[in-house]
Amino acid sequence: MSDEAETAARQEAKAYQQLGRLRATLREREARLSELEKRVAALEASTAVQFGRLVAGAARNPRRGRRLPRDLYRLWRKRNAPVPASGRGGGGAVTPDRVNRPEDRLLVAGPCDRPIVAGVLARRTAAELAEHVEVVALYPHDAAIVLDRADVDMVVVDASAGEPGGPWAYLGVPGMYDRDAALDEIRRIAAARTLPLVLLGGPAPATLAGLTWDAVLTDAGEVGAQLEPVR
């Protein structure tokens, strides 16, 4: 009976560990969903989107064309007005035309004089990379969408991205199928677009080290050096 009790205790501990991981993943996804809801609301209220709707509406219905100058003038007058944030996140106002994150290049065009890297990154590594290149952080819930549309020069996967507490927590741990599936999709898109795929840092988990990479780098500064000829 003692062996059976010990086995049951191990199984129970393993189940609690898996439950903790699932809860952490759920909290992370809820936070990301709240952030995306705010950003979608800001985009919907942005001057660029409203301008496009007004022009498209006038093109579909010539009668609305007579009101177009007046509507555009009103839009111009309120272009800098703050928009209340929506969704479950609660407080604060969002100014839609302000670009605060590198991936906002998907929404607002702007020149960039540094190489741009999309990455599966731990927070510490993202900060180190940002000293050398522009960083577009990829998250498990929307990595494929962002990478498919972003104008980047390289895809970097951080060997320490799977550390607990980060957006890619437990990447490389057996059983975390959503993380593995997201990474597989990133690799597929990178290959289709002929983007260099780089493993950064070390030592990497065996599940990452065993994959095929265009380069394996140990220091964030080397990423910028690799991309110098690109720009």
DOROLUM-410966 format. One record per residue (C-alpha): residue number from 1; residue in one letter; x, z, y. Coordinates in steps of 0.5 Angstrom, whole numbers. Each point is the difference from the previous one (the first is absolute). Layout:
# DOROLUM-410966
{k:NUM r:a c1:X c3:Z c2:Y}
...
This chain:
# DOROLUM-410966
{k:1 r:m c1:0 c3:0 c2:0}
{k:2 r:s c1:6 c3:1 c2:5}
{k:3 r:d c1:2 c3:-7 c2:-1}
{k:4 r:e c1:-7 c3:-2 c2:2}
{k:5 r:a c1:-1 c3:4 c2:6}
{k:6 r:e c1:7 c3:-2 c2:2}
{k:7 r:t c1:-2 c3:-7 c2:-1}
{k:8 r:a c1:-7 c3:1 c2:4}
{k:9 r:a c1:4 c3:3 c2:6}
{k:10 r:r c1:5 c3:-5 c2:1}
{k:11 r:q c1:-6 c3:-5 c2:0}
{k:12 r:e c1:-4 c3:4 c2:5}
{k:13 r:a c1:6 c3:0 c2:4}
{k:14 r:k c1:1 c3:-7 c2:0}
{k:15 r:a c1:-8 c3:-1 c2:1}
{k:16 r:y c1:1 c3:4 c2:6}
{k:17 r:q c1:6 c3:-3 c2:3}
{k:18 r:q c1:-4 c3:-7 c2:-1}
{k:19 r:l c1:-6 c3:3 c2:4}
{k:20 r:g c1:5 c3:2 c2:5}
{k:21 r:r c1:3 c3:-7 c2:1}
{k:22 r:l c1:-7 c3:-3 c2:0}
{k:23 r:r c1:-2 c3:5 c2:5}
{k:24 r:a c1:6 c3:-2 c2:5}
{k:25 r:t c1:-2 c3:-7 c2:-1}
{k:26 r:l c1:-7 c3:1 c2:2}
{k:27 r:r c1:2 c3:4 c2:6}
{k:28 r:e c1:5 c3:-6 c2:2}
{k:29 r:r c1:-5 c3:-5 c2:-1}
{k:30 r:e c1:-5 c3:3 c2:4}
{k:31 r:a c1:5 c3:1 c2:6}
{k:32 r:r c1:2 c3:-7 c2:0}
{k:33 r:l c1:-8 c3:-2 c2:-1}
{k:34 r:s c1:-1 c3:4 c2:7}
{k:35 r:e c1:6 c3:-3 c2:3}
{k:36 r:l c1:-2 c3:-7 c2:-2}
{k:37 r:e c1:-8 c3:1 c2:3}
{k:38 r:k c1:3 c3:2 c2:6}
{k:39 r:r c1:5 c3:-6 c2:1}
{k:40 r:v c1:-6 c3:-5 c2:-2}
{k:41 r:a c1:-5 c3:3 c2:5}
{k:42 r:a c1:6 c3:-1 c2:5}
{k:43 r:l c1:1 c3:-7 c2:-2}
{k:44 r:e c1:-8 c3:-1 c2:0}
{k:45 r:a c1:0 c3:2 c2:7}
{k:46 r:s c1:6 c3:-3 c2:3}
{k:47 r:t c1:0 c3:-5 c2:5}
{k:48 r:a c1:3 c3:-6 c2:-4}
{k:49 r:v c1:-6 c3:1 c2:-5}
{k:50 r:q c1:-5 c3:0 c2:5}
{k:51 r:f c1:3 c3:-6 c2:4}
{k:52 r:g c1:0 c3:-4 c2:-7}
{k:53 r:r c1:-8 c3:2 c2:-1}
{k:54 r:l c1:-2 c3:-2 c2:7}
{k:55 r:v c1:3 c3:-6 c2:0}
{k:56 r:a c1:-2 c3:-2 c2:-8}
{k:57 r:g c1:-7 c3:2 c2:2}
{k:58 r:a c1:0 c3:-4 c2:6}
{k:59 r:a c1:3 c3:-6 c2:-4}
{k:60 r:r c1:-6 c3:1 c2:-5}
{k:61 r:n c1:-6 c3:1 c2:5}
{k:62 r:p c1:1 c3:-4 c2:7}
{k:63 r:r c1:-5 c3:4 c2:3}
{k:64 r:r c1:5 c3:6 c2:0}
{k:65 r:g c1:5 c3:-4 c2:3}
{k:66 r:r c1:-3 c3:1 c2:7}
{k:67 r:r c1:1 c3:7 c2:-1}
{k:68 r:l c1:7 c3:0 c2:-3}
{k:69 r:p c1:4 c3:0 c2:7}
{k:70 r:r c1:-4 c3:7 c2:2}
{k:71 r:d c1:1 c3:3 c2:-7}
{k:72 r:l c1:7 c3:-2 c2:0}
{k:73 r:y c1:1 c3:3 c2:7}
{k:74 r:r c1:-3 c3:7 c2:-3}
{k:75 r:l c1:4 c3:0 c2:-6}
{k:76 r:w c1:6 c3:-1 c2:5}
{k:77 r:r c1:-2 c3:6 c2:4}
{k:78 r:k c1:-1 c3:5 c2:-6}
{k:79 r:r c1:6 c3:-3 c2:-4}
{k:80 r:n c1:4 c3:7 c2:1}
{k:81 r:a c1:-6 c3:5 c2:-1}
{k:82 r:p c1:2 c3:4 c2:-6}
{k:83 r:v c1:-5 c3:0 c2:-6}
{k:84 r:p c1:-2 c3:6 c2:-4}
{k:85 r:a c1:3 c3:0 c2:-7}
{k:86 r:s c1:-5 c3:-1 c2:-5}
{k:87 r:g c1:0 c3:2 c2:-8}
{k:88 r:r c1:1 c3:7 c2:-3}
{k:89 r:g c1:6 c3:2 c2:4}
{k:90 r:g c1:-3 c3:3 c2:6}
{k:91 r:g c1:3 c3:1 c2:7}
{k:92 r:g c1:4 c3:-4 c2:5}
{k:93 r:a c1:-1 c3:-7 c2:3}
{k:94 r:v c1:4 c3:-7 c2:-2}
{k:95 r:t c1:2 c3:-5 c2:5}
{k:96 r:p c1:0 c3:-6 c2:-4}
{k:97 r:d c1:4 c3:-5 c2:3}
{k:98 r:r c1:6 c3:5 c2:0}
{k:99 r:v c1:5 c3:-2 c2:-6}
{k:100 r:n c1:3 c3:6 c2:-3}
{k:101 r:r c1:2 c3:-2 c2:-7}
{k:102 r:p c1:5 c3:-6 c2:-2}
{k:103 r:e c1:-6 c3:-2 c2:-5}
{k:104 r:d c1:-4 c3:-1 c2:6}
{k:105 r:r c1:3 c3:-7 c2:1}
{k:106 r:l c1:-5 c3:-2 c2:-5}
{k:107 r:l c1:-5 c3:1 c2:6}
{k:108 r:v c1:4 c3:-1 c2:6}
{k:109 r:a c1:5 c3:-5 c2:1}
{k:110 r:g c1:7 c3:2 c2:3}
{k:111 r:p c1:7 c3:-2 c2:-1}
{k:112 r:c c1:5 c3:4 c2:-4}
{k:113 r:d c1:7 c3:-1 c2:1}
{k:114 r:r c1:2 c3:4 c2:-6}
{k:115 r:p c1:-1 c3:-1 c2:-8}
{k:116 r:i c1:-6 c3:2 c2:-3}
{k:117 r:v c1:0 c3:4 c2:-6}
{k:118 r:a c1:-6 c3:2 c2:-4}
{k:119 r:g c1:1 c3:6 c2:-5}
{k:120 r:v c1:-2 c3:5 c2:-5}
{k:121 r:l c1:3 c3:5 c2:3}
{k:122 r:a c1:1 c3:8 c2:0}
{k:123 r:r c1:-2 c3:3 c2:8}
{k:124 r:r c1:8 c3:1 c2:0}
{k:125 r:t c1:2 c3:-6 c2:-2}
{k:126 r:a c1:-5 c3:-4 c2:5}
{k:127 r:a c1:3 c3:4 c2:6}
{k:128 r:e c1:7 c3:-2 c2:-2}
{k:129 r:l c1:-2 c3:-7 c2:-1}
{k:130 r:a c1:-3 c3:0 c2:7}
{k:131 r:e c1:7 c3:1 c2:3}
{k:132 r:h c1:2 c3:-7 c2:-3}
{k:133 r:v c1:-6 c3:-4 c2:-1}
{k:134 r:e c1:-8 c3:-1 c2:2}
{k:135 r:v c1:-4 c3:4 c2:-6}
{k:136 r:v c1:-6 c3:-2 c2:-2}
{k:137 r:a c1:-2 c3:6 c2:-5}
{k:138 r:l c1:-4 c3:-2 c2:-6}
{k:139 r:y c1:-5 c3:4 c2:-3}
{k:140 r:p c1:-3 c3:0 c2:-7}
{k:141 r:h c1:-7 c3:-1 c2:2}
{k:142 r:d c1:1 c3:-6 c2:5}
{k:143 r:a c1:7 c3:-3 c2:-2}
{k:144 r:a c1:-2 c3:-6 c2:-3}
{k:145 r:i c1:-4 c3:-2 c2:6}
{k:146 r:v c1:5 c3:2 c2:5}
{k:147 r:l c1:6 c3:-3 c2:-3}
{k:148 r:d c1:-4 c3:-7 c2:-1}
{k:149 r:r c1:-2 c3:0 c2:7}
{k:150 r:a c1:6 c3:3 c2:4}
{k:151 r:d c1:6 c3:-4 c2:2}
{k:152 r:v c1:6 c3:3 c2:-3}
{k:153 r:d c1:7 c3:-2 c2:-2}
{k:154 r:m c1:1 c3:5 c2:-6}
{k:155 r:v c1:-3 c3:5 c2:-5}
{k:156 r:v c1:3 c3:7 c2:-1}
{k:157 r:v c1:-2 c3:5 c2:-5}
{k:158 r:d c1:3 c3:7 c2:1}
{k:159 r:a c1:3 c3:3 c2:-7}
{k:160 r:s c1:-3 c3:7 c2:3}
{k:161 r:a c1:-7 c3:-3 c2:2}
{k:162 r:g c1:-3 c3:4 c2:-6}
{k:163 r:e c1:2 c3:6 c2:3}
{k:164 r:p c1:-6 c3:5 c2:0}
{k:165 r:g c1:-3 c3:1 c2:7}
{k:166 r:g c1:1 c3:-8 c2:2}
{k:167 r:p c1:-5 c3:-5 c2:0}
{k:168 r:w c1:3 c3:-3 c2:-7}
{k:169 r:a c1:1 c3:7 c2:-3}
{k:170 r:y c1:1 c3:-1 c2:-8}
{k:171 r:l c1:2 c3:-7 c2:1}
{k:172 r:g c1:4 c3:-2 c2:-7}
{k:173 r:v c1:-3 c3:6 c2:-3}
{k:174 r:p c1:-4 c3:-2 c2:-7}
{k:175 r:g c1:-7 c3:0 c2:1}
{k:176 r:m c1:-1 c3:-1 c2:7}
{k:177 r:y c1:-3 c3:-7 c2:-1}
{k:178 r:d c1:-2 c3:-1 c2:7}
{k:179 r:r c1:7 c3:0 c2:3}
{k:180 r:d c1:2 c3:-4 c2:-5}
{k:181 r:a c1:-5 c3:-5 c2:1}
{k:182 r:a c1:1 c3:0 c2:7}
{k:183 r:l c1:8 c3:-1 c2:-1}
{k:184 r:d c1:-2 c3:-6 c2:-4}
{k:185 r:e c1:-4 c3:-3 c2:5}
{k:186 r:i c1:5 c3:1 c2:5}
{k:187 r:r c1:6 c3:-3 c2:-4}
{k:188 r:r c1:-5 c3:-6 c2:-2}
{k:189 r:i c1:-1 c3:-2 c2:7}
{k:190 r:a c1:7 c3:1 c2:2}
{k:191 r:a c1:2 c3:-5 c2:-5}
{k:192 r:a c1:-6 c3:-5 c2:2}
{k:193 r:r c1:3 c3:0 c2:7}
{k:194 r:t c1:7 c3:0 c2:-2}
{k:195 r:l c1:2 c3:7 c2:4}
{k:196 r:p c1:6 c3:4 c2:-2}
{k:197 r:l c1:-2 c3:6 c2:-5}
{k:198 r:v c1:5 c3:5 c2:1}
{k:199 r:l c1:0 c3:7 c2:-3}
{k:200 r:l c1:3 c3:5 c2:5}
{k:201 r:g c1:3 c3:7 c2:-2}
{k:202 r:g c1:1 c3:4 c2:-6}
{k:203 r:p c1:0 c3:2 c2:-6}
{k:204 r:a c1:-6 c3:-4 c2:-1}
{k:205 r:p c1:-5 c3:2 c2:-5}
{k:206 r:a c1:1 c3:-4 c2:-7}
{k:207 r:t c1:-6 c3:-4 c2:1}
{k:208 r:l c1:2 c3:-3 c2:7}
{k:209 r:a c1:7 c3:0 c2:-2}
{k:210 r:g c1:-2 c3:-5 c2:-6}
{k:211 r:l c1:-3 c3:-5 c2:5}
{k:212 r:t c1:3 c3:-6 c2:2}
{k:213 r:w c1:2 c3:0 c2:8}
{k:214 r:d c1:4 c3:-5 c2:4}
{k:215 r:a c1:4 c3:6 c2:3}
{k:216 r:v c1:1 c3:7 c2:-1}
{k:217 r:l c1:3 c3:4 c2:6}
{k:218 r:t c1:2 c3:7 c2:1}
{k:219 r:d c1:-1 c3:1 c2:7}
{k:220 r:a c1:-5 c3:-2 c2:5}
{k:221 r:g c1:5 c3:-3 c2:5}
{k:222 r:e c1:2 c3:-5 c2:-5}
{k:223 r:v c1:-7 c3:-3 c2:0}
{k:224 r:g c1:1 c3:-2 c2:7}
{k:225 r:a c1:6 c3:-3 c2:-1}
{k:226 r:q c1:-3 c3:-4 c2:-6}
{k:227 r:l c1:-5 c3:-3 c2:5}
{k:228 r:e c1:5 c3:-2 c2:6}
{k:229 r:p c1:0 c3:-7 c2:-2}
{k:230 r:v c1:-8 c3:0 c2:0}
{k:231 r:r c1:-1 c3:1 c2:7}
